[in-house]
């Protein structure tokens, strides 16, 4: 009977968010969470369940539509916080299900639990045009194939280094972790420069969301009461080109340090000017923002003429990728259903 209830739980899980009416405290232009998502729910008891979900807002109420949906669940309560964190209480049979997720950079990720059963779920926003999506994914997939020196760090627990192999199998990417031990990577999802590794630790599934930049991957994660960071760097990337790369990096570093008149523009939303200060601290850069208001730049990554500012707006992280040219930086960005441009010109 317990296994049967867990089976119903697995089939019904895909309806949790779909049937929810999410109350929010604001009206106005399109909310960044609205859109169509490819959803994946993972658990040791249920395996992997996938479906497509569309989230829509009507006034101060939310609704959802799901294609190819299995058995429904009963939604008992839904709460949405100001920072786009959703908590859902649902029921399937005599089992109560708790789902928690956070929207960041076009994706919702989180955990679910039902008694002793638990797992993770993620919802990745789909682009409106199918052809551009495929083209972007193919380009990203090709550049990601290879062998990586990877590491997962949990705050207060230490770090776990491992080797990650990414290969192409037909029209998708597959992953392998030699001598996996307690940690394994069971899959990978790519959308533009956003990447998520589907991982397990001692059989318990969790997600490692992050970004791809200059051939490297990494990000922050949170699951099961723990949180930390992860990174994956192509094997040999640091050792072979070190001598050739060092002068270029040093030159770029000297050119980048300074104070900039910067601006981020969002289409249909306006522009936000601010002062950006870039300094060297040891062997890395640190950033400071003056008069940025809700906007902050928490870090910078440089590889040749490619630059990425790690930014937050009202605490929500997003990336500002671009190029460096003659004392200026700038590029295009897209996150959370918004897109636009950014520039920074040295004072």
Buried (B, 14 or more C-beta within 10 A) or exposed (E): EEEEBBBBBBBBBBBBBBBBEBEBEEEEEEBBBEBBBBBBBBBEBBEBBEBBBBBBBEEEEBBBEBEEBBBBBBBEEBEBEEEBBBBBBBBBBEBBBBBBBBBBBBBBBBBBBBEEBBBBBBBBBBBEEEEEBEEBBEEBBEEBEBBBBBBBBBEEEEEBEBBBBBEEEEEEBBBBBEEEEEBBBBBBBBBBBBBBBBBBBEEBBBBBBBBBBBBBBBBBBBBEEEEBBBBBBBBEBEEEEEEEBEEBBEEBBEEBEBBBBBBBBBEEEEEBBBBBBBEEEEEEBEBEBEEBEEBBBEEBBBBEEBBBBBBBBEEBBBBBBBEBEEEBBBBEBBBBBBEBBBBBBBE
